[in-house]
């Protein structure tokens, strides 16, 4: 079972302020999440996949 991350943990893992992470959720740019009670939670595997996708999309070709 995946570890669940709260908003602060997600922001820390993404290297962003918590306010930025909340904005990403608001505009739909954050990884999949769910409200559990009053807290927004993220699956660790979804956060890692989201980060990997950002690295893949921003990768530049190696110079020859």
C-alpha positions, -999 to 999 in steps of 0.1 A, spaced: 0 0 0 12 35 -9 22 60 17 -1 90 18 14 124 17 -4 156 30 -1 189 12 30 200 31 48 167 24 39 170 -13 51 206 -14 84 196 3 89 167 -21 82 190 -51 106 216 -37 79 243 -37 62 265 -12 29 250 2 10 279 -14 23 270 -48 13 234 -43 -22 245 -34 -23 266 -65 -13 236 -86 -42 217 -71 -65 246 -78 -56 248 -115 -54 210 -120 -17 209 -125 -9 187 -94 -8 149 -92 -40 130 -85 -52 136 -49 -83 131 -27 -99 149 2 -99 126 32 -118 144 59 -106 179 57 -72 171 44 -60 167 8 -39 136 4 -16 124 -23 -3 89 -30 34 88 -29 36 68 -62 14 95 -79 37 122 -68 68 103 -80 52 97 -114 42 134 -116 78 144 -109 92 119 -133 69 132 -161 81 167 -155 117 156 -158 109 137 -189 91 166 -206 119 191 -198 148 168 -207 171 184 -233 189 164 -259 226 157 -250 250 179 -269 273 161 -294 
